[in-house]
Each structure stands twice: as structure tokens, then as C-alpha cells.
Amino acid sequence: TKVVPHGAADGIFLTTAGVGEVLDSPPPGPGSIQEGDLLICSGPIGRHGIAVLAARNDFGFMPAPTSDCAPLCKPLNEMQQQGIQAVAVRDATRGGLTAVLHEWAEACGRTLSFYENQLPITADVRAICELLGLDPWHLANEGTFLAAFRPDVAAQALDFLQNFPQTSQACVIGEVVKRTFAPVTITRTSGRLMPLDEPAGAPLPRIC
């Protein structure tokens, strides 16, 4: 969809829609997430958000940050065909990992907890985030997804995903626990457990 102000639809807008079929019953979804499920991130986070931010503001970073844009249908489709069933899968676009985690926590009524030191973050994204005071888990991605798996399936899923170039750096970043003091929590590198609020305001520009 394309959102425009009232009265501003003065041109031609093209849209693309995908049509598919439900292959599993019940279909995977965040409402099925249970305590003990493991959270797998398909690759380094924040690259697209940093690339767009750097280009718009002409920061002059050298080399220029690059987006993570990549097709994800092949690893996901082939994983499903191999019978490796995810509980939930979601691309971590606007709002990054944080937005997906909050969406899932609301759907399942449990706490989704992840560890800062297990997040896949490239050196340039980490450095720019530290320079600008940003958190990479709030930043947009265009070729990265978050998936939840039952604990007895997660290792097999991880091994499978790591065979594809766009998901070769997939890793477990956290797990699902009984609802605690917050719907989403992060364990910082210092070992401190903290609630993670939903992203809002400046870190959430429209990127498309």
C-alpha cells in the first residue's frame, strides 16, 4: 500500500500483491508461541536503517554502509519443504527486531527475552550506532527475519538456514519465557536485565 495525505493522490500508484496457499494446519503464527521456544535472527540487524540514515544525511562514512536487502523466499520455502516448521516468522522491517518482538509478545501473552551479546551486528553498524546514540535492535531491516522455533527443532533450523548466503549468519538470540515484568526484555552485555519499550518517534522514519 501507499499512504498519502488527503487530496494528494494525484498520480498513478502501482501495487504488487502476492497470492499463496496455507500449507500447514494450523498455519504458523505468533499466537502459537509457547514458553521455551527459541528466537532465531536470520542475519545482521540494522544495516538497512543505517544505510538509509547515512545516505539521507550525507554523513560521509567511508566505506558507505550498505543495506541488507535480500530475497528470503528461497531459504524459507526450502526449510518448509524439508518439514522444518517454524512457530512464527516475520521480517524485521520498520521498527526492527523490537517491533516484531512486541507484536509477538502481545499475540502470545508471554515475555520474549533476548541477549545483546548474541545479536548479529556488523562492525560498521555497531560503530555508527555508538556514534549517533542509536540501538540497532530498533533499526529497519530489508533482508532479515525473526523466527520462533520449538526447542527440539531450533538446532536443525539453524543448521539449515546457515547453508544459504542470505541467512548464513543466522543465530539464536533469545527465548520465550513466562510473562514477567515486561513483554520484551533485553539482557545487556553487562548482565543487567532490562525491559525494552516499543520504538517510537525519530528512530521510525518511513523507509519506503
GROMACS elastic network, one bead per residue, 0.5 to 0.9 nm:
[ bonds ]
;  ai    aj funct       b0    kb
    1    13     6  0.89419   500
    1    14     6  0.87839   500
    1    15     6  0.65605   500
    1    16     6  0.85648   500
    2    13     6  0.75306   500
    2    14     6  0.87590   500
    2    15     6  0.81012   500
    4     7     6  0.81502   500
    4     8     6  0.60490   500
    4     9     6  0.65635   500
    5     8     6  0.54143   500
    5     9     6  0.76363   500
    6     9     6  0.74032   500
    7    10     6  0.73926   500
    8    11     6  0.83153   500
    9    12     6  0.79670   500
    9    13     6  0.82915   500
   22    25     6  0.75199   500
   22    26     6  0.86681   500
   22    27     6  0.64936   500
   23    26     6  0.88413   500
   23    27     6  0.71905   500
   23    80     6  0.88911   500
   24    28     6  0.73679   500
   24    85     6  0.88969   500
   25    28     6  0.80189   500
   26    29     6  0.86532   500
   27    87     6  0.85630   500
   27    88     6  0.89762   500
   28    31     6  0.84115   500
   28    32     6  0.71369   500
   28    85     6  0.81249   500
   28    86     6  0.66723   500
   28    87     6  0.50420   500
   28    88     6  0.52331   500
   28    89     6  0.77189   500
   29    32     6  0.58384   500
   29    33     6  0.75130   500
   29    86     6  0.87104   500
   29    87     6  0.60611   500
   29    89     6  0.72924   500
   29   104     6  0.86985   500
   29   107     6  0.88363   500
   30    33     6  0.53741   500
   30    87     6  0.69858   500
   30    88     6  0.52733   500
   30    89     6  0.80360   500
   30   103     6  0.81165   500
   30   104     6  0.51880   500
   30   105     6  0.79537   500
   30   106     6  0.87539   500
   30   107     6  0.57906   500
   30   108     6  0.61082   500
   30   148     6  0.83199   500
   31    34     6  0.85459   500
   31    87     6  0.88741   500
   31    88     6  0.84476   500
   31   104     6  0.73612   500
   31   105     6  0.88028   500
   31   106     6  0.86109   500
   31   109     6  0.82890   500
   32    87     6  0.64662   500
   32    88     6  0.77147   500
   32   107     6  0.84336   500
   32   108     6  0.66291   500
   33    36     6  0.88757   500
   33    37     6  0.68194   500
   33    87     6  0.62634   500
   33    88     6  0.72893   500
   33   104     6  0.79698   500
   33   105     6  0.87500   500
   33   107     6  0.84059   500
   33   108     6  0.58067   500
   33   109     6  0.88880   500
   33   110     6  0.82499   500
   33   148     6  0.72575   500
   33   149     6  0.83109   500
   33   150     6  0.85026   500
   33   176     6  0.78339   500
   34    37     6  0.58248   500
   34    87     6  0.89255   500
   34   108     6  0.73703   500
   34   110     6  0.76300   500
   34   150     6  0.80854   500
   34   176     6  0.67386   500
   34   177     6  0.78635   500
   34   178     6  0.86658   500
   35    38     6  0.88073   500
   35   110     6  0.72646   500
   35   111     6  0.84547   500
   35   175     6  0.78498   500
   35   178     6  0.60542   500
   36   150     6  0.71646   500
   36   151     6  0.65389   500
   36   175     6  0.62371   500
   36   176     6  0.53195   500
   36   177     6  0.61725   500
   36   178     6  0.88015   500
   37    87     6  0.84288   500
   37   148     6  0.62287   500
   37   149     6  0.54549   500
   37   151     6  0.54666   500
   37   152     6  0.89621   500
   37   154     6  0.83900   500
   37   174     6  0.88426   500
   37   175     6  0.56948   500
   37   176     6  0.53421   500
   37   177     6  0.81059   500
   38   147     6  0.82680   500
   38   148     6  0.55869   500
   38   149     6  0.53824   500
   38   150     6  0.63629   500
   38   151     6  0.59046   500
   38   154     6  0.66646   500
   38   172     6  0.68429   500
   38   173     6  0.78791   500
   38   174     6  0.60515   500
   38   176     6  0.64174   500
   39   112     6  0.83993   500
   39   113     6  0.87201   500
   39   114     6  0.79682   500
   39   146     6  0.69293   500
   39   147     6  0.57753   500
   39   149     6  0.66236   500
   39   154     6  0.83879   500
   39   171     6  0.84329   500
   39   172     6  0.56527   500
   39   173     6  0.57733   500
   39   174     6  0.51661   500
   39   175     6  0.53825   500
   39   176     6  0.75470   500
   40   145     6  0.83774   500
   40   146     6  0.57916   500
   40   147     6  0.52094   500
   40   148     6  0.62600   500
   40   149     6  0.76853   500
   40   154     6  0.78977   500
   40   157     6  0.88960   500
   40   158     6  0.76253   500
   40   170     6  0.66976   500
   40   171     6  0.54475   500
   40   173     6  0.58368   500
   40   174     6  0.74302   500
   40   175     6  0.88198   500
   41    44     6  0.79583   500
   41    45     6  0.84017   500
   41    97     6  0.87110   500
   41   119     6  0.78842   500
   41   120     6  0.78856   500
   41   144     6  0.72483   500
   41   145     6  0.60186   500
   41   147     6  0.64949   500
   41   148     6  0.89663   500
   41   167     6  0.87486   500
   41   169     6  0.84879   500
   41   170     6  0.55163   500
   41   171     6  0.56381   500
   41   172     6  0.63708   500
   41   173     6  0.65367   500
   42    45     6  0.88176   500
   42   120     6  0.87807   500
   42   143     6  0.85680   500
   42   144     6  0.55586   500
   42   145     6  0.54656   500
   42   146     6  0.63680   500
   42   147     6  0.78787   500
   42   158     6  0.87737   500
   42   161     6  0.76155   500
   42   162     6  0.85756   500
   42   166     6  0.79169   500
   42   167     6  0.50688   500
   42   168     6  0.76259   500
   42   169     6  0.64998   500
   42   171     6  0.66161   500
   42   172     6  0.88498   500
   43    68     6  0.88030   500
   43   119     6  0.87742   500
   43   120     6  0.61655   500
   43   121     6  0.82350   500
   43   143     6  0.81713   500
   43   144     6  0.57802   500
   43   145     6  0.76585   500
   43   166     6  0.74446   500
   43   167     6  0.56574   500
   43   168     6  0.71060   500
   43   171     6  0.73572   500
   44    47     6  0.71628   500
   44    68     6  0.80540   500
   44   119     6  0.75120   500
   44   122     6  0.62444   500
   44   141     6  0.89235   500
   44   144     6  0.73667   500
   44   169     6  0.70928   500
   44   170     6  0.80583   500
   45    48     6  0.81448   500
   45    49     6  0.89439   500
   45    68     6  0.82725   500
   45    92     6  0.85741   500
   45    96     6  0.77698   500
   45    97     6  0.79364   500
   45   119     6  0.77667   500
   45   120     6  0.63513   500
   45   121     6  0.56968   500
   45   122     6  0.78359   500
   45   125     6  0.82870   500
   45   136     6  0.64599   500
   45   137     6  0.67618   500
   45   139     6  0.74596   500
   45   140     6  0.78222   500
   45   141     6  0.64164   500
   45   144     6  0.69889   500
   46    49     6  0.54196   500
   46    50     6  0.61622   500
   46    51     6  0.85758   500
   46    67     6  0.85495   500
   46    68     6  0.83226   500
   46    96     6  0.71921   500
   46    97     6  0.89198   500
   46   121     6  0.75398   500
   46   122     6  0.87376   500
   46   125     6  0.67121   500
   46   126     6  0.89352   500
   46   135     6  0.86187   500
   46   136     6  0.50381   500
   46   137     6  0.66777   500
   46   138     6  0.75313   500
   46   140     6  0.56133   500
   46   141     6  0.56710   500
   47    50     6  0.52692   500
   47    51     6  0.60402   500
   47    52     6  0.86604   500
   47    65     6  0.71860   500
   47    66     6  0.64702   500
   47    67     6  0.51356   500
   47    68     6  0.56600   500
   47    69     6  0.88663   500
   47   121     6  0.84403   500
   47   122     6  0.79859   500
   47   124     6  0.87271   500
   47   125     6  0.63378   500
   47   136     6  0.83997   500
   47   139     6  0.78321   500
   47   140     6  0.74463   500
   47   141     6  0.63156   500
   47   142     6  0.83975   500
   48    51     6  0.50293   500
   48    52     6  0.61511   500
   48    53     6  0.84468   500
   48    65     6  0.83510   500
   48    66     6  0.68561   500
   48    68     6  0.56164   500
   48    69     6  0.72217   500
   48    93     6  0.88154   500
   48   139     6  0.76884   500
   48   140     6  0.58162   500
   48   142     6  0.61794   500
   48   143     6  0.83765   500
   48   207     6  0.89858   500
   49    52     6  0.53243   500
   49    53     6  0.60495   500
   49    54     6  0.85335   500
   49    67     6  0.76118   500
   49    93     6  0.89326   500
   49    94     6  0.86056   500
   49    96     6  0.86919   500
   49   136     6  0.86048   500
   49   138     6  0.89518   500
   49   139     6  0.51891   500
   49   141     6  0.63385   500
   49   142     6  0.86889   500
   49   203     6  0.88876   500
   49   207     6  0.79134   500
   50    53     6  0.50005   500
   50    54     6  0.59346   500
   50    55     6  0.84599   500
   50    65     6  0.67319   500
   50    66     6  0.79910   500
   50    67     6  0.77775   500
   50   125     6  0.66912   500
   50   128     6  0.77307   500
   50   129     6  0.81371   500
   50   136     6  0.86432   500
   50   139     6  0.74015   500
   50   140     6  0.80868   500
   51    54     6  0.52571   500
   51    55     6  0.61659   500
   51    56     6  0.86359   500
   51    64     6  0.74268   500
   51    66     6  0.52909   500
   51    67     6  0.55549   500
   51    68     6  0.89271   500
   51   125     6  0.89312   500
   52    55     6  0.51692   500
   52    56     6  0.60749   500
   52    57     6  0.85600   500
   52    65     6  0.85416   500
   52    66     6  0.85777   500
   52    67     6  0.78001   500
   52   207     6  0.74848   500
   53    56     6  0.53060   500
   53    57     6  0.61793   500
   53    58     6  0.83345   500
   53    59     6  0.85992   500
   54    57     6  0.53829   500
   54    58     6  0.57044   500
   54    59     6  0.55187   500
   54    60     6  0.75136   500
   54    61     6  0.73781   500
   54    64     6  0.76575   500
   54    65     6  0.72350   500
   55    58     6  0.52361   500
   55    59     6  0.72749   500
   55    60     6  0.83954   500
   55    64     6  0.81990   500
   55    65     6  0.85538   500
   56    59     6  0.82912   500
   57    60     6  0.85735   500
   58    61     6  0.80972   500
   60    63     6  0.84510   500
   60    64     6  0.72838   500
   61    64     6  0.52053   500
   61    65     6  0.72848   500
   61   128     6  0.88508   500
   62    65     6  0.77974   500
   63    66     6  0.88208   500
   65   124     6  0.70644   500
   65   125     6  0.76926   500
   66    69     6  0.87885   500
   67    70     6  0.88554   500
   67   141     6  0.77741   500
   67   142     6  0.73799   500
   67   143     6  0.82903   500
   68   141     6  0.65818   500
   68   142     6  0.58345   500
   68   143     6  0.51182   500
   68   144     6  0.72435   500
   68   166     6  0.86711   500
   69   141     6  0.75476   500
   69   144     6  0.80668   500
   70   142     6  0.69330   500
   70   144     6  0.79677   500
   70   166     6  0.65054   500
   71    74     6  0.72979   500
   71    75     6  0.88959   500
   71   142     6  0.89108   500
   71   143     6  0.65477   500
   71   166     6  0.76293   500
   72    75     6  0.60464   500
   72    76     6  0.63667   500
   72    77     6  0.85152   500
   72   143     6  0.67235   500
   72   144     6  0.78767   500
   72   145     6  0.83204   500
   72   166     6  0.72100   500
   72   167     6  0.82185   500
   73    76     6  0.52624   500
   73    77     6  0.56667   500
   73    78     6  0.82417   500
   74    77     6  0.52726   500
   74    78     6  0.59543   500
   74    79     6  0.83130   500
   74   164     6  0.85569   500
   75    78     6  0.52982   500
   75    79     6  0.59119   500
   75    80     6  0.85867   500
   75   160     6  0.82103   500
   75   161     6  0.63469   500
   75   163     6  0.86091   500
   75   164     6  0.65539   500
   75   166     6  0.82521   500
   75   167     6  0.76092   500
   76    79     6  0.51101   500
   76    80     6  0.62713   500
   76    81     6  0.86647   500
   76   161     6  0.82022   500
   77    80     6  0.51861   500
   77    81     6  0.62095   500
   77    82     6  0.87339   500
   78    82     6  0.61932   500
   78    83     6  0.87532   500
   78    84     6  0.89234   500
   79    82     6  0.51587   500
   79    83     6  0.66372   500
   79    84     6  0.55203   500
   79    85     6  0.75728   500
   79    86     6  0.89292   500
   79   157     6  0.74344   500
   79   160     6  0.71030   500
   79   161     6  0.76639   500
   80    83     6  0.51499   500
   80    84     6  0.54375   500
   80    85     6  0.60367   500
   80    86     6  0.80686   500
   81    84     6  0.74477   500
   82    85     6  0.85516   500
   84   153     6  0.70250   500
   84   154     6  0.88580   500
   84   156     6  0.75186   500
   84   157     6  0.63320   500
   84   160     6  0.88863   500
   85    88     6  0.88763   500
   85   149     6  0.73848   500
   85   150     6  0.85972   500
   85   153     6  0.76499   500
   85   157     6  0.82723   500
   86    89     6  0.67667   500
   86   147     6  0.66100   500
   86   148     6  0.59702   500
   86   149     6  0.50130   500
   86   150     6  0.75461   500
   86   153     6  0.82878   500
   86   154     6  0.85573   500
   86   157     6  0.82906   500
   87   147     6  0.73338   500
   87   148     6  0.53241   500
   87   149     6  0.53040   500
   87   150     6  0.70244   500
   88   104     6  0.86397   500
   88   146     6  0.81680   500
   88   147     6  0.55123   500
   88   148     6  0.52131   500
   88   149     6  0.73575   500
   89   145     6  0.68506   500
   89   146     6  0.57934   500
   89   148     6  0.66035   500
   90    93     6  0.87833   500
   90   100     6  0.69874   500
   90   144     6  0.87942   500
   90   145     6  0.54706   500
   90   146     6  0.54657   500
   90   147     6  0.65024   500
   91    96     6  0.85296   500
   91    97     6  0.86905   500
   91   100     6  0.79715   500
   91   141     6  0.77618   500
   91   142     6  0.75188   500
   91   143     6  0.74658   500
   91   144     6  0.59268   500
   91   146     6  0.62331   500
   91   147     6  0.86981   500
   92    95     6  0.72232   500
   92    97     6  0.54050   500
   92    98     6  0.83548   500
   92    99     6  0.75433   500
   92   100     6  0.62635   500
   92   139     6  0.87303   500
   92   140     6  0.66462   500
   92   141     6  0.56524   500
   92   142     6  0.72725   500
   92   143     6  0.81461   500
   92   144     6  0.60377   500
   92   145     6  0.52346   500
   92   146     6  0.65142   500
   93    96     6  0.53057   500
   93    97     6  0.79549   500
   93    99     6  0.85083   500
   93   100     6  0.85787   500
   93   139     6  0.79242   500
   93   142     6  0.57633   500
   93   143     6  0.83270   500
   93   144     6  0.78844   500
   93   145     6  0.83023   500
   94    97     6  0.88345   500
   94    99     6  0.75039   500
   94   138     6  0.83234   500
   94   139     6  0.71084   500
   94   141     6  0.71590   500
   94   142     6  0.88049   500
   94   204     6  0.66055   500
   94   205     6  0.79591   500
   94   206     6  0.74339   500
   94   207     6  0.75327   500
   95    98     6  0.62190   500
   95   100     6  0.76300   500
   95   137     6  0.80618   500
   95   138     6  0.52461   500
   95   139     6  0.57829   500
   95   140     6  0.56822   500
   95   141     6  0.85948   500
   95   198     6  0.82265   500
   95   199     6  0.62059   500
   95   200     6  0.81544   500
   95   203     6  0.76311   500
   95   204     6  0.60103   500
   95   205     6  0.89458   500
   96    99     6  0.56893   500
   96   100     6  0.68578   500
   96   101     6  0.89594   500
   96   136     6  0.79019   500
   96   137     6  0.56772   500
   96   141     6  0.62297   500
   96   199     6  0.86753   500
   97   100     6  0.52614   500
   97   101     6  0.61065   500
   97   102     6  0.86644   500
   97   136     6  0.85916   500
   97   137     6  0.51808   500
   97   138     6  0.62621   500
   97   139     6  0.76137   500
   97   140     6  0.80933   500
   97   141     6  0.86323   500
   97   145     6  0.83937   500
   97   146     6  0.73011   500
   98   101     6  0.51725   500
   98   102     6  0.62304   500
   98   103     6  0.86002   500
   98   137     6  0.58229   500
   98   138     6  0.55670   500
   98   139     6  0.84817   500
   98   184     6  0.81082   500
   98   196     6  0.76728   500
   98   197     6  0.79117   500
   98   198     6  0.63166   500
   98   199     6  0.68884   500
   99   102     6  0.53081   500
   99   103     6  0.61799   500
   99   104     6  0.86903   500
   99   137     6  0.88640   500
   99   138     6  0.74260   500
   99   198     6  0.62806   500
   99   199     6  0.68674   500
  100   103     6  0.50764   500
  100   104     6  0.61755   500
  100   105     6  0.85329   500
  100   146     6  0.76348   500
  101   104     6  0.51908   500
  101   105     6  0.60123   500
  101   106     6  0.86031   500
  101   111     6  0.89392   500
  101   112     6  0.64735   500
  101   113     6  0.86605   500
  101   146     6  0.86214   500
  101   183     6  0.83819   500
  101   184     6  0.65996   500
  101   198     6  0.89571   500
  102   106     6  0.61510   500
  102   107     6  0.85654   500
  102   111     6  0.89738   500
  102   112     6  0.80261   500
  102   183     6  0.67125   500
  102   184     6  0.63331   500
  102   196     6  0.89413   500
  102   197     6  0.83287   500
  102   198     6  0.67360   500
  103   106     6  0.53873   500
  103   107     6  0.63644   500
  103   108     6  0.89092   500
  104   108     6  0.61302   500
  104   109     6  0.82079   500
  104   110     6  0.85174   500
  104   112     6  0.79805   500
  105   108     6  0.53770   500
  105   109     6  0.55531   500
  105   110     6  0.54897   500
  105   111     6  0.58687   500
  105   112     6  0.61779   500
  105   176     6  0.89213   500
  105   179     6  0.87684   500
  105   183     6  0.55907   500
  105   184     6  0.69167   500
  106   109     6  0.54271   500
  106   110     6  0.75343   500
  106   111     6  0.88648   500
  106   183     6  0.73101   500
  107   110     6  0.83494   500
  108   111     6  0.85283   500
  109   178     6  0.84042   500
  109   179     6  0.66993   500
  109   183     6  0.77539   500
  110   176     6  0.68601   500
  110   177     6  0.62237   500
  110   178     6  0.53086   500
  110   180     6  0.77461   500
  110   183     6  0.64777   500
  110   184     6  0.86264   500
  111   175     6  0.86235   500
  111   176     6  0.58621   500
  111   177     6  0.53279   500
  111   178     6  0.58864   500
  111   180     6  0.62354   500
  111   181     6  0.84548   500
  111   182     6  0.66377   500
  111   184     6  0.54238   500
  111   185     6  0.72267   500
  112   174     6  0.74752   500
  112   175     6  0.61346   500
  112   177     6  0.63965   500
  112   178     6  0.86677   500
  112   179     6  0.82874   500
  112   182     6  0.88313   500
  112   183     6  0.63727   500
  112   185     6  0.64560   500
  112   186     6  0.87212   500
  113   173     6  0.84583   500
  113   174     6  0.55003   500
  113   175     6  0.55676   500
  113   176     6  0.61236   500
  113   177     6  0.72059   500
  113   183     6  0.83705   500
  113   184     6  0.57145   500
  113   186     6  0.57537   500
  113   187     6  0.76419   500
  114   118     6  0.78910   500
  114   119     6  0.82936   500
  114   172     6  0.88947   500
  114   173     6  0.54109   500
  114   175     6  0.64537   500
  114   176     6  0.86897   500
  114   184     6  0.81434   500
  114   185     6  0.65042   500
  114   186     6  0.50807   500
  114   187     6  0.63572   500
  114   188     6  0.89957   500
  115   118     6  0.54282   500
  115   119     6  0.68233   500
  115   173     6  0.59421   500
  115   174     6  0.59792   500
  115   185     6  0.85933   500
  115   186     6  0.56013   500
  115   188     6  0.64030   500
  115   189     6  0.76322   500
  115   191     6  0.89291   500
  115   193     6  0.89843   500
  116   119     6  0.55314   500
  116   173     6  0.79382   500
  116   186     6  0.66234   500
  116   187     6  0.59881   500
  116   188     6  0.51735   500
  116   189     6  0.58433   500
  117   120     6  0.83308   500
  117   173     6  0.84444   500
  117   187     6  0.82626   500
  117   188     6  0.71833   500
  117   189     6  0.56127   500
  118   171     6  0.76914   500
  118   172     6  0.71948   500
  118   173     6  0.52262   500
  118   174     6  0.79470   500
  119   137     6  0.85939   500
  119   171     6  0.78131   500
  119   172     6  0.81817   500
  119   173     6  0.57967   500
  120   169     6  0.73434   500
  120   170     6  0.78987   500
  120   171     6  0.74486   500
  120   173     6  0.84148   500
  121   124     6  0.83905   500
  121   125     6  0.65676   500
  121   126     6  0.63136   500
  121   136     6  0.77348   500
  122   125     6  0.54087   500
  122   126     6  0.61867   500
  122   127     6  0.86531   500
  123   126     6  0.51434   500
  123   127     6  0.61072   500
  123   128     6  0.86340   500
  124   127     6  0.51316   500
  124   128     6  0.61023   500
  124   129     6  0.84422   500
  125   128     6  0.52385   500
  125   129     6  0.59617   500
  125   130     6  0.85046   500
  125   136     6  0.73759   500
  126   129     6  0.52194   500
  126   130     6  0.62133   500
  126   131     6  0.86510   500
  126   135     6  0.86548   500
  126   136     6  0.73812   500
  127   130     6  0.51948   500
  127   131     6  0.61965   500
  127   132     6  0.87315   500
  128   132     6  0.60791   500
  128   133     6  0.82167   500
  128   134     6  0.80586   500
  129   132     6  0.52066   500
  129   133     6  0.55563   500
  129   135     6  0.61633   500
  129   136     6  0.66283   500
  130   133     6  0.51573   500
  130   134     6  0.64647   500
  130   135     6  0.80089   500
  131   134     6  0.79323   500
  134   137     6  0.88873   500
  134   138     6  0.79363   500
  134   139     6  0.83228   500
  134   203     6  0.80356   500
  135   138     6  0.57546   500
  135   139     6  0.71730   500
  136   139     6  0.52170   500
  136   140     6  0.84484   500
  137   140     6  0.82717   500
  138   198     6  0.84453   500
  138   199     6  0.62086   500
  138   203     6  0.69714   500
  138   204     6  0.81113   500
  139   203     6  0.69115   500
  139   204     6  0.76989   500
  140   203     6  0.89341   500
  140   204     6  0.81213   500
  140   207     6  0.80960   500
  141   144     6  0.58097   500
  141   145     6  0.82199   500
  142   145     6  0.85424   500
  143   166     6  0.75942   500
  143   167     6  0.89704   500
  144   166     6  0.83058   500
  144   167     6  0.79554   500
  148   154     6  0.81861   500
  148   175     6  0.83918   500
  148   176     6  0.87528   500
  149   152     6  0.80639   500
  149   153     6  0.62065   500
  149   154     6  0.53529   500
  149   157     6  0.80357   500
  150   153     6  0.54428   500
  150   154     6  0.61791   500
  151   154     6  0.53105   500
  151   155     6  0.77228   500
  152   155     6  0.72144   500
  152   156     6  0.81832   500
  153   156     6  0.55107   500
  153   157     6  0.62186   500
  153   158     6  0.87240   500
  154   157     6  0.50410   500
  154   158     6  0.60560   500
  154   159     6  0.86405   500
  154   172     6  0.83088   500
  155   158     6  0.50831   500
  155   159     6  0.62166   500
  155   160     6  0.85871   500
  156   159     6  0.52357   500
  156   160     6  0.62001   500
  156   161     6  0.86987   500
  157   160     6  0.51173   500
  157   161     6  0.61260   500
  157   162     6  0.86192   500
  158   161     6  0.52383   500
  158   162     6  0.61905   500
  158   170     6  0.65498   500
  158   171     6  0.67412   500
  158   172     6  0.79388   500
  159   162     6  0.53961   500
  159   163     6  0.70222   500
  159   170     6  0.87931   500
  160   163     6  0.56971   500
  160   164     6  0.78895   500
  161   164     6  0.58700   500
  161   165     6  0.87453   500
  161   166     6  0.86339   500
  161   167     6  0.55675   500
  161   168     6  0.63913   500
  161   169     6  0.84134   500
  161   170     6  0.66639   500
  162   165     6  0.74202   500
  162   166     6  0.84643   500
  162   167     6  0.55814   500
  162   169     6  0.62433   500
  162   170     6  0.60987   500
  162   171     6  0.86938   500
  163   166     6  0.89212   500
  163   167     6  0.74101   500
  163   168     6  0.59273   500
  164   167     6  0.53889   500
  164   168     6  0.54238   500
  165   168     6  0.50599   500
  165   169     6  0.83047   500
  166   169     6  0.79334   500
  166   170     6  0.89185   500
  167   170     6  0.53702   500
  168   171     6  0.89452   500
  172   175     6  0.82617   500
  174   186     6  0.88809   500
  176   179     6  0.87896   500
  177   180     6  0.79008   500
  179   182     6  0.71234   500
  179   183     6  0.65766   500
  180   183     6  0.70491   500
  180   184     6  0.88709   500
  180   185     6  0.89644   500
  181   184     6  0.88457   500
  181   185     6  0.87113   500
  181   195     6  0.76179   500
  182   185     6  0.64360   500
  182   194     6  0.86089   500
  182   195     6  0.56045   500
  182   196     6  0.76073   500
  182   197     6  0.85907   500
  183   195     6  0.76936   500
  183   196     6  0.80576   500
  183   197     6  0.87062   500
  184   194     6  0.86957   500
  184   195     6  0.60065   500
  184   196     6  0.54918   500
  184   197     6  0.74111   500
  184   198     6  0.87949   500
  185   193     6  0.67827   500
  185   194     6  0.55016   500
  185   196     6  0.52057   500
  185   197     6  0.85546   500
  186   192     6  0.81722   500
  186   193     6  0.58051   500
  186   194     6  0.53842   500
  186   195     6  0.63094   500
  186   196     6  0.63221   500
  187   190     6  0.78273   500
  187   191     6  0.57849   500
  187   192     6  0.55113   500
  187   194     6  0.62717   500
  187   195     6  0.88370   500
  188   191     6  0.53044   500
  188   192     6  0.53650   500
  188   193     6  0.64358   500
  188   194     6  0.75165   500
  189   192     6  0.73879   500
  190   193     6  0.88847   500
  196   199     6  0.88295   500
  197   200     6  0.88843   500
  199   202     6  0.88691   500
  199   203     6  0.69755   500
  199   204     6  0.71290   500
  200   203     6  0.65338   500
  200   204     6  0.61701   500
  201   204     6  0.57610   500
  201   205     6  0.78412   500
  202   205     6  0.63812   500
  204   207     6  0.85043   500
